[in-house]
Amino acid sequence: MDGDAGVAAIFVIAFLLALLPAGIARSKGHNFALWYFYALVLFIVALIHALCLQSRKSETVSRTKDISAYADVLTKLADLRDRGVISDVEFEAKKRELNHAAE
């Protein structure tokens, strides 16, 4: 029975320790369940990996700002086209240029 209790204790500790890298990864915008499984299998690797991760939240904010800026420029160009300041051809050329710059 003492051997079974020792094995059970090791499993409990492993399941609790796996919460650490999973929690760190979740705080940086990653999937908690996937990281928990990863930490159960390769705890030390998952912990180091989680500590080195960059936050996905900052990437999302950056992308949102880029999309917002793109939309603002496109709206201003459409307004210039609607007022007759630029032609449809010039508008389409500028839109293509913006699309290529966004890629």
C-alpha positions in Angstrom: 0.0 0.0 0.0 2.9 2.4 0.7 4.1 2.1 -2.9 0.6 2.8 -4.2 0.3 5.9 -2.0 3.7 7.1 -3.2 2.7 6.7 -6.9 -0.6 8.5 -6.2 1.2 11.4 -4.5 3.6 11.7 -7.5 0.6 11.9 -9.9 -1.2 14.5 -7.8 2.0 16.6 -7.7 2.4 16.2 -11.5 -1.2 17.3 -12.1 -0.8 20.3 -9.8 2.6 21.3 -11.3 1.2 21.2 -14.8 -1.1 24.1 -13.8 1.9 26.4 -13.6 3.0 26.5 -17.3 -0.7 26.3 -18.4 -1.6 29.3 -16.3 1.4 31.3 -17.6 0.4 30.5 -21.2 -3.2 31.3 -20.5 -2.3 34.7 -19.1 -0.5 35.4 -22.4 -3.5 34.5 -24.5 -2.9 30.8 -25.2 -5.2 27.8 -24.8 -5.1 26.6 -21.2 -6.2 22.9 -21.9 -3.6 22.4 -24.6 -0.8 23.8 -22.5 -2.0 21.8 -19.5 -1.6 18.6 -21.5 1.7 19.8 -22.8 2.9 20.4 -19.3 1.8 17.0 -18.1 3.9 15.3 -20.8 6.9 17.6 -20.8 6.8 19.8 -17.7 10.3 21.4 -17.7 10.1 22.1 -21.5 6.6 23.5 -21.2 7.6 25.7 -18.3 10.5 27.2 -20.1 8.5 27.6 -23.3 5.6 29.3 -21.4 8.0 31.7 -19.8 9.5 32.6 -23.2 6.2 33.1 -24.9 5.2 36.5 -26.2 1.7 37.7 -25.3 -0.9 37.2 -28.0 -2.9 40.1 -26.6 -0.4 42.7 -27.8 -0.4 41.1 -31.3 -4.2 41.4 -31.4 -4.1 45.1 -30.4 -1.4 45.8 -33.0 -3.5 44.1 -35.7 -6.6 46.0 -34.7 -4.7 49.3 -34.9 -3.4 48.3 -38.4 -6.9 47.4 -39.6 -8.3 50.6 -38.2 -5.6 52.7 -39.9 -6.2 50.8 -43.2 -10.0 51.4 -42.9 -9.4 55.1 -42.2 -7.2 55.6 -45.2 -9.6 53.7 -47.4 -12.6 55.7 -46.2 -10.7 59.0 -46.9 -9.8 57.8 -50.4 -13.5 56.8 -51.0 -14.6 60.2 -49.9 -12.1 61.9 -52.3 -13.4 59.6 -55.1 -17.0 60.4 -54.2 -16.3 64.2 -54.3 -14.6 63.8 -57.7 -11.1 64.8 -56.4 -9.7 61.5 -57.7 -10.9 59.2 -60.4 -12.1 55.6 -60.0 -8.9 54.4 -61.6 -6.8 56.3 -59.2 -8.9 55.0 -56.3 -8.5 51.4 -57.4 -4.7 51.9 -57.9 -4.3 53.4 -54.4 -6.4 50.6 -52.9 -4.2 47.9 -54.6 -1.1 49.7 -53.3 -2.5 49.7 -49.8 -3.4 46.0 -50.0 0.1 45.1 -51.2 1.6 47.2 -48.3 -0.6 45.4 -45.8 0.6 42.0 -46.9 
